[in-house]
Amino acid sequence: MARFPKVQSEYTADVAIVGAGIVGATLACALKDSGLQVVLIEAQPQEQAIAKRQAYALSLMSGRIFQGLGLWETILPQINTFKQIRLSDADYSRFVRFSLEDLGTDALGYVGEHRVLLSALYEALEGCSHVTWLCPAQVETVDYGESGASLQLSLEAPGGSRSVTVQSRLVVAADGSRSRVRELAGIKTHGWKYWQSCVATTIRPEDPHPDTAYERFWPSGPMGVLPLPGNRYQVVWTAPHAEAKALQNLEEKAFLALLEERTGGLLGRLELDAPRAVFPVQLMQSDRYVLPHLALVGDAAHCCHPVGGQGLNMGIRDAAVLAQTLAQAQQQGEEIGALDVLGRYERWRKRENLAILGFTDFLDRTFSNTFVPVVAIRRSGLWMLHTLQGARYLALRLMTGLFGRSPNLAQP
């Protein structure tokens, strides 16, 4: 684990990253050899941050970024690789199977648990002389000036809470969808909360197919069933709020019987492997990703529907692109907090993220629908995907993160 310095009353940094989740820690790792001094500010103790029970679909692009960071050899043996995706619409008999041949790669994606990813990132930061941890710490205020920003923190330290100041050329908000840093900066957001929530849990199937990921659409919402190591699956079941809450509270045997029905019996009899959690979903895009001496990444900048598992992957790409932008500016003697420098990051990522937001929203609204003309249109789309290899190729390029510009970290 990362080592913590003796508590000081004031710290100086080039980049202060608020939020040391997967996206914030990825950015810190990408900057650790850039020559920039980084302060990493996290509200939770490290052990608590790592212990979060969650799993994510990781795109091929995210895998390439982690490979560029030198972490892939640590991460890959602990996660699952899938080589097929089975896409279906409720009880409709025709389904779409995406395979390696459709994309010409050796994988279509990965499924990894939060603790695996964050532990690997934290271990990579251990002993790094250019990264200082302030944890657990809460941001109280942020004041911006001509040459940088001053952050006032409340830091938990031996003997009690301490008031600490961080002077930094750039502040990066990686503190989630309810970002305090974004709110303090007065950046507005647009979007909406969906009529749905997600029920997330882990199951053990009688008949596992560890190389196949499932996405099944129902009128109430999409269902993702993603293979984990150890013959387990992460289930993300979207339903209207009241129905999702009822599913969470349903007696276990009845819940599993319904889940077996919804998965079409493809996995045989099921056992619960984790408690059921419910979380609401929303679409959100910040009006802007940057201001002088401030940049937003990950959920602080944008949120999308979990259909297709795009959310975390968007944030990982944000981190890689911002790190590349800052490192290049530093090498060229530019001010890393200047708006024209940060604007390069915003122009690159905001457009690409907007395309993903639109794609996930379109999928959810088109498939969570019983209007007959819409049903006919979407099933025609499934027919095209089933029939035309070119259509499957384009869909996979978007789903795997290979559509658009690749950051340097993801280059072979």
N, C-alpha and C positions, 0 to 999 in steps of 0.2 A: 504494500500500500504506500501511497505518497507520504512523504515526511512533512511535518508541519514546522514552520519557523517559530522562534521565540516571538511572542506577541509584541508588536510595536504599536505606537500610537499613529504612525503615518507610514504609508507605503507609496512607492513610485513605480509606475509601469508604463509600458507602451500600449498594451491592450489589457483591459479589465473585462473578463468574461463573466457575466452574471448568470449562473446556472451551469452546474457540472453534470447534467444528464448526458445522454449519449451524444447529442448534437454539440453541446458545449465542450465536452471532453474530446470529441473528434476534432473540433477547431483547435483546441489547445495542443493536441498531438500534432496536427498539421503545421503548427507554428513553432514547435519546440526547437527546430534547427534553423529558424529564420533569422536569428539574431535579435528578435524582439523579446522584450521582457513581458511576461504574461502573469497576471494575477487571476486566479480562478476562485470565484466566490460562489459558495453553495450553501443553501439554507438547511440541508439535512446532513447529519453525520454520514460519513462514507458508508458505513456498514448498513445503515438504514436505506440509503439511496440504492445500494446494490441489491438489497433484499426484495425489491419490488417484484411481485409475481405477475409477470406478463411475458408474452412472446410476440415476435414480430416476423412478418414476411420481409425478407431482405432481397432487394433486386440485384441483378448482375452488376449494375453500376456501383451499388454500395459495396459489393464484394471486391470490386476492382479498387475502390477507394481505400478500403481496409488493407488490401494487398499493397497498395502504394505507401501506406503508413507502416508497413512491416509487421502488421498484426494478424494477417490471414492465416499463417501457419499455427498461431495460437487459437484462433477462433474456429476455423473450419472443422477440426476434429470434434468439436463440442456442439456443433449445430447439424441440422439435417439438410441435405441437398435433394431437391425434387427435379425430376426430369420429364414429368408430364403434368398438364393441367386439364382437368375435366370441368367444362362449363356447361350448365344445364339450366332449363327454365321450368321450375316446378315439376309437374307430372308430364310435361311434353316429352314424347319418346325420343326425339332427336337431340343429341348432345354434340358438343364440340370438344375434340381432344387435341390439345396442343402438344407437340412432341419436339424432341431435339432437332429433328430434320427440318422443322418449320423455320428455325432460326439459325441453324448451323453452329450451335454452341455445345459445350459439354454439360450444361445445366440450364434450367429455366428460372431457377431462383433457390432461395434458402429460407429456412425457418430457424430463428435463434431466440433463446431466452434472454431477457433483460440482464440477468446477473452475469451471463457469459460475456456479453458485449461490453458491459460497463466495467467488469473486472479486468478485462484485457486492456481497455483504455487506461484505467487507473494504474495498472502495473506498468504500462509504457511510460507514464508520467513520473513514476517513482524515481526520486533522485535527480530529476531534471533541474539543472541549475537555473534555467530560464523561466521556470514555472513556480510560482508561489501560491500555496493554498491558503484560503481564509474560509474556515468551515468548522462548525455551522455558523453562518452569518446572514443577517437580514439587511437589505438595503433600505435605509431610512430616507435619504434624499440624494439627488444628483443635480449638481449645478454645472452648467456648461459655460465655458469662456472661449476666448479667441484661440488659445493654445491647447485646450483639452477640457477635461471634466474632473470635477471633484465629487467623489462618492463618500457619503457618510454611512458607516455600517455599525450595526450592533453585533459584536462578535462574542460568541460563547467561549470563554477561556477559563482555565483553572482559577478558582476564586470568584467566578461570577462573570456577568456580562461586561464587556468593554466597548467603549466608543472608539472607532477606528476610522481614519480617513485614508482614502486611496486617490492619489493624483494620477490620471492616466490620459494619454493622447487620444485614446479611443475606448468607448464603452460598447460592448456587444451584449445585446439582450438575447439570452438563450434560456429565459426563465418561464417558458410555457405560454399557453393561450391566454392566461390572465396576467400577462407580464406587467409587473409593477414598473419596470424601467420604461416600457412603452407608454404606460399611462402617465408617468411623471413627465415624459417628453411631450405629451399632448398629441400623440399620433392617433388618428381616428382609424377605425376599422369598418368594413362593410361585409355583409353576409347575412346568414340566417341560421337559426336553430331548426333542425329537422324535427318532424313529428315522431321520430323514432329514437330508440335507445338500443344499445348493444348489450347482449348477455355474453360474457366471456367466461370460458372455463376450459379445463383440460380433461380429456377422456382417454381411456385405454380400450381399444377395439379388439374384438375377437379375431377379426380377419384384417390385419393392417396391410396397407400398401404404401410403404414409406417413400416411394419415389413419385407419388401422385398427390397433387394439391387439388382440392375441390372448391369450386365456387358455384353455389346453387341459388337461383333467384326464386323468391316467392312473392306473391302480391303484398305480403306484409313487410318484406325487405329481404336483402341478400343474406346468405349464410356462407361464411368461409370456413373450411375445415382443412387445417394445415398440418402436415406431418412433422413431428418433433422426434428427436432421438429417443431411444428406449421404447419404441412402439407406442408412442403417445401422440395425441393430436390436440392442437389448439383450435377451439371452436369460437367463432365470433358470429353470433346469431342476432340479426337486426330485426326489430319488431316495434310496433307502436308502443309508446311509453308504458301504458297500463298493461299491455300484454307482456312486455319485457319484464316488468316488475312481478307479474304473476308467474312467469317462467322461473324467475329467481326463487320464488317462494314455493313453487310446486314440489310436492313430495318427490323424493329422488327417483323412485321406481317409475312414477308416472312421467317425470321429466325425461328419463332415459328412453322410455317407450316412445315418446313423441319425437325425440331426437333420432332414434333408429328409423322411424317412419320418414322423417324429413331428409335423412341421408339415403333413403331408398334401399336400406339394407346392405349397402355396398361394403360396409365395414363389419357386418355381423352384429352380435350383441355387444353392448357398450357398458363400460364402468366409468364412474366419475373419478377423476384423479385430483381434483382441486375444487374449492368452493366456487360458487357462481357469483360473479361480480357484474354489476350493471353500471353503464356510463352513457350519458347522452352524447349525441353527435351534432356537429355543426359545420357549416362552411364559413370561412372567414378569410378575408384578404385585407392586409393593412394598406392604408392609402399610400404609404411610402415605406420603403425598407430602410432608408437612411436619412439622417440629418447630419450637419457638421459634428464630427466626433461621436457619432452614434450609428450603429448598424443592428438590424434585427435579423435573427436566423431562426429556423425551425418554427415551432408552434407560436412563437412570439410574433412571427411575420404572417403566418397563414395556417389554416386548419382545413381538412377535407373529410368527406365521408370515408369510413374505413374500407369500403368496397374496393377490392383490388390491392389493398395493403400498401398504399402509396405514401402515407403521411410521414413516417419516420425517414423513408428514403429521400423525400424531398428535403428534409432538414439536413441529412448527411451531405447531400449535394451542395446545399447552401454553405455548409461549413468548409467543404473543399474549395469552392469557388471563392469565398471570402478570404481564406488563407492564401490562395494563389494571388489574389488581387493585392493583398497587403504585402506579401513577400516581394512581389515585383515592384511595388511602389517604394518599398524600403531600399531595394537594390538600386533603384534609379534616383534615390535622394529626394523623393517626393514626401509630402506630409501625409501620413497614413490616415489622419482624421479629416482630411480635406474633402469637401463635398464632391469635387470632380473625380477624385480617386474612388470614393465609395459609390459614386454613381455608376461606375463600370460594373461593380457587383450587382447593383439593383437592376440595371438594364438587362444583364444576363439572366438573372434568376427570376425576376418578377414575371417576365413574359412566359418562361417555361412553366413556372408554378401555376400561372393562371390557366394554361392549357390543361394541366392535370386536374385542377379544381373543376373546370368545366366538364372534363371527361368523367370524373367520378360522380358529379351531380347528374349528368346525363344518364349514366348507367342506373343510378338509384331511382330516378324518376321514371325512366322508361320501363324498368322491370318491376318496380313496386306499383303496379298499375293493372287494373282489370278492364280498362276501356278497350273495347274490341278492336278499333282501328290501330291502337298502339300495340296491342298484343300481336296483331297481324304483321306490323312493321318489324317488331323486334324478332319475331320468329323467322321472318325473311332474312334479317341480319344474321341470325344463327345459321340459316341455310347457307348464306354466302361464306361465313367463316368455315363451316363444315366442308364446303365444296371447293373453295378457292384458296390455294396455298399462299398466294400473294396477299390476300386479306389477312390470313393468320400471321404472316410475317410482319405486316405493318402493325397489327394489334400487339404482337409480342414485343416489337421494338419500343412501343410506348409503355407497355406494362413492365418491362425489364429495365427501364431507364436509359436505354441505348439511343433513344430518339433525342436529337438536339446535340449541343456542344458537350464535349467531355472535358472535365478539368484535367490538369496535368497529372494529378495523382492517379487518375484512372487510366493513363496511357500504358500500353504494354511495355 
